[in-house]
Amino acid sequence: MDKHSRTPLPLAQLLCLAELIVMSLVSTVGAQPSQPGIHVEILGIRNSIGAVACALFEAPEGFPTEFLRFATNIMMVKVRAAKATCDFEDIALGTYALAVIHDENRDGELATNLMGVPKEGYGFSNDAKASLGAPSFEAASFSYNGQSLKMTIALQY
């Protein structure tokens, strides 16, 4: 037998090798690492009109209404099939609170009626409830440890 001829593997070893390859592929596909950051799925969007605005605050000042002046990060995401996700990456460790609006008319503000009652959807981290005004920063606050944090916020209309 010359040095280039190979001895076929027994069937049992061949099956074992195939199983190892398949298991390796499955664990690689299933173990895709999540990106570090705060990943927010917005629930209860009533239609696909407009966009969702997510404002991330790191302090009580300006929460939740003065997001243009005081929010650490602001993100606008188009609503598709009544779904939206806001992904904040490169976020420092700390305590944060989120305010979200469904900006159906895309004017960058929460539309309200003459009495000040919201006409567009809104929500907060921890699903903090608004009663006679917006919830406090403390009610909506959460800790972020630098890893991948997934959360949901349900909108109220």
N, C-alpha and C positions, 0 to 999 in steps of 0.2 A: 504494500500500500504506500502510495507516495505522500509527501507531506501536505498536499493540497486536498486530499480526499477527506471527507468528514464522516464520522459515525453518526447515524441518525439517533436523535434522542428518543428514549422510550416514551410511549404515549402518556404515561402518568406524569413524567417530568414536563412534557410539552403542555399538558393541561394545566399543571401547576404554574408554569411560566405565563400562560395566557391569562390565568386568573389574577396573577400579580400585576400584569400590565393593565387589565381592566380596572382593578381596584385602585391602582395608582391614578388612572385617568379620572375616575369618579371622585376620588378625594381631592384632586387638583381642581376640578370644575366646581365642586361643592364648597370648597374652602377659599373662595375668592375673598381676599381681605376687604373690609369696608374702609372707605376713606375716613380718616379722622375728621371730625366736624359735627355739627348739629344738623341733623336731617329731619325735616318736618313734613309730614304728610297732612294735607288739609282735607278734612272730612266734611260732608254735608253741604257741598257746593251745589246750589240749586239749579245752575245752568252753566253753559259754556261761554257766556258773554263776558267780555272784559278780561281782567287780570286779577291775580291775587298779589297783594302787597304784604310782605313780611318784614317787620321791624324788630331788630334785636337790640335790647337795652342792657347796659351793664350797671346802671344806677337808677334810683327812683326818679331823679330829676327829669321831668318832661314825659314820663311814662303815663299813658300810652299815646297821648294825642300829639305831642310835639316831636314827632319822629324825625322830621327834617333837621331839627336843631340838635337833638339829643341822642338819637339812636346810634349805636355803635356800627351797625350794618343795616342796610335796607336792600331788599330784593323785590323785584317785580317779576312775576311769572305768568305767562299766558295760560288761561284755563283751557284745557283740552279734554273733551269728553267728560266734563264736569269733574275733572281731577286736576290737582296741582301739588307740587312738592317744592319746598324751599330748602336748598342745601347751602349751609354756611360752613366754609372751610377756612383753615388758618385762624382759628379762634383761640385766644389765650385762655388758660385756666381761669375759672372764676364763677361768679354767680350772675345769672342773666334772667331776663324775662322777655317773652315774645308777645307782640301784638300783631294780629293778622286782620286784613279786611279783604272782602271780595269787591273790588273796585269795578263794578259793572259798567259805569260810564267812563272809566279811565281818566278821571280828572285828578287823581292823586289824593283824594280826600274821601272820608266816609260820608256819603250823602245822608242827610237827615231831613225830617219834615219840619214844619214850623214850630213844633213842640220840642224839637231836639232829639226825637226818637229816630234811631238809625233805619234807613230804607235799604241799606246794603248789608251783606253779611259781615260779621266780625267775630273774633275769638281771641283767646289768650292762652298762653302756656298754662299747664296744670288745669286746663279747662276752667280757669277762674271765672266766676260769674260776675256780670255787671248788674248791679241793682241800684237804681237811682244814681247812676254814674259808673265810670269805669272802675275795675278792681284796682287794688293797690299793687305796687311793685312786689311787695312781700308775698301777696296772695298768688301771684303769677311766677314768682322766682323759682329757679332750679339751679343746681350745681353742675358745672361742666368740668370734667377731669382730663380733657385733652384726647380722649378716645373717641370712637364713633358712638354718638348718642342719637338714637332714633326715637321720635315722639310723634304724636298725633295731636292736632287741634281741631275740634269740632266747631264749625261756624254756627252762629245764631242769627236768625233773621227776624 
